[in-house]
Amino acid sequence: MKIRAHAESHVVELDDGSQWQIFPGDLAATLSWQPETDLHLEPSRDRVSSHVLVNAADQSRVRVIAADETWPDGEVKKVLKGG
């Protein structure tokens, strides 16, 4: 899948029309994304995200949830603090 829009740093829209919120701790990994970046969506076994977006070029992974969902209470802070 390719990126259709990435106007907000924490939300990406893919060419299939799906929109995903990027985990705050993973935003730096998205700075190099371009419209031609090839991404793959995979289910996640992570406690904070439902899916991961994988950059096909370098295999970097970012945790995501659907754009209309909210991050689990307290889990974001725990993960960002290393807990």
QUIHUGI-V401789 format. One record per residue. N is the residue number from 1. RES is the residue in three letters. PSI is psi as a letter, one per 20 degrees, with the letter a starting at -180 (NA if undefined). BURIAL is + if it has 24 or more other ideal C-beta (glycine too) atoms within 12 Angstrom, else -. Layout:
BEGIN
n=<N,N>
res=<RES,RES>
psi=<PSI,PSI>
burial=<BURIAL,BURIAL>
END
This chain:
BEGIN
n=<1,2,3,4,5,6,7,8,9,10,11,12,13,14,15,16,17,18,19,20,21,22,23,24,25,26,27,28,29,30,31,32,33,34,35,36,37,38,39,40,41,42,43,44,45,46,47,48,49,50,51,52,53,54,55,56,57,58,59,60,61,62,63,64,65,66,67,68,69,70,71,72,73,74,75,76,77,78,79,80,81,82,83>
res=<MET,LYS,ILE,ARG,ALA,HIS,ALA,GLU,SER,HIS,VAL,VAL,GLU,LEU,ASP,ASP,GLY,SER,GLN,TRP,GLN,ILE,PHE,PRO,GLY,ASP,LEU,ALA,ALA,THR,LEU,SER,TRP,GLN,PRO,GLU,THR,ASP,LEU,HIS,LEU,GLU,PRO,SER,ARG,ASP,ARG,VAL,SER,SER,HIS,VAL,LEU,VAL,ASN,ALA,ALA,ASP,GLN,SER,ARG,VAL,ARG,VAL,ILE,ALA,ALA,ASP,GLU,THR,TRP,PRO,ASP,GLY,GLU,VAL,LYS,LYS,VAL,LEU,LYS,GLY,GLY>
psi=<q,r,p,g,q,l,g,p,h,j,p,p,p,r,i,j,i,q,p,p,p,p,p,h,i,j,h,h,i,i,h,i,p,r,h,i,p,o,q,p,p,q,q,q,j,q,i,h,q,h,r,q,p,p,o,h,g,j,j,q,p,p,p,q,r,q,h,j,r,q,q,p,p,h,h,g,g,g,g,h,i,j,NA>
burial=<+,-,+,-,-,+,-,-,-,+,+,+,+,+,-,-,-,+,+,+,+,+,+,+,+,+,-,-,+,+,-,-,+,-,-,-,+,-,+,-,+,-,-,-,-,-,-,+,+,+,+,+,+,+,+,-,-,-,-,-,+,+,+,+,+,-,-,-,-,-,+,-,-,-,-,+,-,-,-,-,-,-,->
END
